[in-house]
Amino acid sequence: MYDAIVIGAGPAGLTAGIYLARGGAKTLIIEKESIGGQIASSPLVENYPGFKCISGSELVDMLYEQVISLGVDIEIGEVKSIENGEIKKVFVDDTVYETKTVIIATGVKHRKLNLENEDEFIGSGIHFCATCDGPFYKNKVVGVIGGANSAVINAIYLASLCDKVYLIYRGKDLKCEKKLKEKVSKLKNVEILLNSNIIQYLGVDKLDKIVVKDLIGKREIQVDGIFLSIGMDPETSIKLNLNKTENNYYDSVDTLTNLPGILVAGDCRNKNIRQVTTAVSDGTVAAINALNYLQN
Ligand SMILES: Cc1cc2nc3c(=O)[nH]c(=O)nc-3n(C[C@H](O)[C@H](O)[C@H](O)COP(=O)(O)OP(=O)(O)OC[C@H]3O[C@@H](n4cnc5c(N)ncnc54)[C@H](O)[C@@H]3O)c2cc1C
């Protein structure tokens, strides 16, 4: 029997593991894919305090080492459901783990276009986070894919760094707020391509061109990188009676949920800013809340 089980070994889950173990809780982290979560696929992180520049995988390696050194158990497997009660049962394939408290830190999945070579170019020309990776494209040419607020905000931000930004959207008009539309339309280095879909990625090792199809036909556009801003889906499919927002994120106040002893941390919960710093902050708060729960 564990004191705490953390689901997801991204920055939020690993940080929760550190605080739980240091608080004396016997802890297990369960991860369905690979240790580190989304940040592991980032070639460079330049906004994590204490490191001017570090690769996502190096950061994850250090976090992982710290967690293991504290005696936290880690298992690979996908949690499908949780049975709530004073003793909580966590179901992974045909194994059932028992625990007194659970922290769910399952993150999000960014939507992709699902084109050939896409996974190969992620981190090498295809990005999701303009705040994180935009500065690597200073004075370069980038594309932003999407037409809602987040895409337009990214295009405006990237226009302040890059020589040229293509804002590529499949709809016939941007579907962002009016003010954003006015602002982006005035920027001289932003070209808005409507009724346009990327149909192919081109490049060797790194993306260097996209093929865009619009109402007239197809054309190749040279880009140094693109930012997919077509939404994210929270990883909140574990069977359990937790309250969720209308967008399917876990609903919580300071990581506390509607179920006592079940906490949520990181990108999978309702919040505005999804970064490593906010994920580790959530991991900290959830772990301390879990330790308090264990004491009562
Ligand atoms: C390419 C890229 C670059 C980025 N660059 C930066 C950057 O430079 N700076 C920055 O601050 N942020 C960056 N981000 C965002 C940052 O990575 C995330 O905000 C952060 O990783 C969120 O941490 P998390 O632990 O909440 O979730 P995640 O990192 O998403 O981790 C969640 C983990 O839970 C696992 N999981 C999901 N469901 C289950 C289940 N049912 N059972 C078991 N395990 C499960 C997943 O496999 C995953 O490993 C970047 C994101 C991407 C994709």
The ligand as a MOL file (V3000), in Angstrom:
LIG
                    3D

  0  0  0     0  0            999 V3000
M  V30 BEGIN CTAB
M  V30 COUNTS 53 58 0 0 0
M  V30 BEGIN ATOM
M  V30 1 C 7.7400 20.8380 -27.8140 0
M  V30 2 C 7.3930 21.5450 -26.5220 0
M  V30 3 C 8.2500 22.5250 -26.0330 0
M  V30 4 C 7.9700 23.1660 -24.8500 0
M  V30 5 N 8.8520 24.0880 -24.3940 0
M  V30 6 C 8.6280 24.6790 -23.2090 0
M  V30 7 C 9.5940 25.6000 -22.6770 0
M  V30 8 O 10.6260 25.8920 -23.2980 0
M  V30 9 N 9.3210 26.1620 -21.4690 0
M  V30 10 C 8.1780 25.8790 -20.7600 0
M  V30 11 O 8.0050 26.3940 -19.6620 0
M  V30 12 N 7.2540 25.0180 -21.2550 0
M  V30 13 C 7.4460 24.4170 -22.4460 0
M  V30 14 N 6.5300 23.5510 -22.9420 0
M  V30 15 C 5.3210 23.2690 -22.1380 0
M  V30 16 C 5.6820 22.2970 -20.9780 0
M  V30 17 O 6.3800 21.1970 -21.4990 0
M  V30 18 C 4.4390 21.8390 -20.2500 0
M  V30 19 O 3.7560 22.9680 -19.7380 0
M  V30 20 C 4.7830 20.9030 -19.0940 0
M  V30 21 O 5.4790 19.7650 -19.5630 0
M  V30 22 C 3.5300 20.4270 -18.3620 0
M  V30 23 O 3.9060 19.4870 -17.4130 0
M  V30 24 P 2.8590 18.4240 -16.8400 0
M  V30 25 O 3.6520 17.5660 -15.9130 0
M  V30 26 O 1.6710 19.1110 -16.3260 0
M  V30 27 O 2.3430 17.5940 -18.0840 0
M  V30 28 P 3.1060 16.7530 -19.2050 0
M  V30 29 O 4.4530 17.2690 -19.4470 0
M  V30 30 O 2.1350 16.6920 -20.3250 0
M  V30 31 O 3.2540 15.3040 -18.5450 0
M  V30 32 C 2.1370 14.4890 -18.3200 0
M  V30 33 C 2.5880 13.0290 -18.3280 0
M  V30 34 O 1.4930 12.2060 -17.9420 0
M  V30 35 C 1.5040 11.0260 -18.7230 0
M  V30 36 N 0.1540 10.4510 -18.7300 0
M  V30 37 C -0.9620 10.9440 -19.3320 0
M  V30 38 N -2.0240 10.1410 -19.1040 0
M  V30 39 C -1.5730 9.1010 -18.3450 0
M  V30 40 C -2.1910 7.9370 -17.7980 0
M  V30 41 N -3.4990 7.7010 -17.9590 0
M  V30 42 N -1.4280 7.0620 -17.1000 0
M  V30 43 C -0.0850 7.3090 -16.8940 0
M  V30 44 N 0.5510 8.3960 -17.4140 0
M  V30 45 C -0.1840 9.2960 -18.1100 0
M  V30 46 C 1.9600 11.5060 -20.0900 0
M  V30 47 O 2.4900 10.4300 -20.8680 0
M  V30 48 C 3.0120 12.5420 -19.7070 0
M  V30 49 O 4.3050 11.9810 -19.6370 0
M  V30 50 C 6.7710 22.8700 -24.1230 0
M  V30 51 C 5.8870 21.9130 -24.6260 0
M  V30 52 C 6.1930 21.2450 -25.8120 0
M  V30 53 C 5.2500 20.1900 -26.3410 0
M  V30 END ATOM
M  V30 BEGIN BOND
M  V30 1 1 1 2
M  V30 2 1 2 3
M  V30 3 2 2 52
M  V30 4 2 3 4
M  V30 5 1 4 5
M  V30 6 1 4 50
M  V30 7 2 5 6
M  V30 8 1 6 7
M  V30 9 1 6 13
M  V30 10 2 7 8
M  V30 11 1 7 9
M  V30 12 1 9 10
M  V30 13 2 10 11
M  V30 14 1 10 12
M  V30 15 2 12 13
M  V30 16 1 13 14
M  V30 17 1 14 15
M  V30 18 1 14 50
M  V30 19 1 15 16
M  V30 20 1 16 17
M  V30 21 1 16 18
M  V30 22 1 18 19
M  V30 23 1 18 20
M  V30 24 1 20 21
M  V30 25 1 20 22
M  V30 26 1 22 23
M  V30 27 1 23 24
M  V30 28 2 24 25
M  V30 29 1 24 26
M  V30 30 1 24 27
M  V30 31 1 27 28
M  V30 32 2 28 29
M  V30 33 1 28 30
M  V30 34 1 28 31
M  V30 35 1 31 32
M  V30 36 1 32 33
M  V30 37 1 33 34
M  V30 38 1 33 48
M  V30 39 1 34 35
M  V30 40 1 35 36
M  V30 41 1 35 46
M  V30 42 1 36 37
M  V30 43 1 36 45
M  V30 44 2 37 38
M  V30 45 1 38 39
M  V30 46 1 39 40
M  V30 47 2 39 45
M  V30 48 1 40 41
M  V30 49 2 40 42
M  V30 50 1 42 43
M  V30 51 2 43 44
M  V30 52 1 44 45
M  V30 53 1 46 47
M  V30 54 1 46 48
M  V30 55 1 48 49
M  V30 56 2 50 51
M  V30 57 1 51 52
M  V30 58 1 52 53
M  V30 END BOND
M  V30 END CTAB
M  END
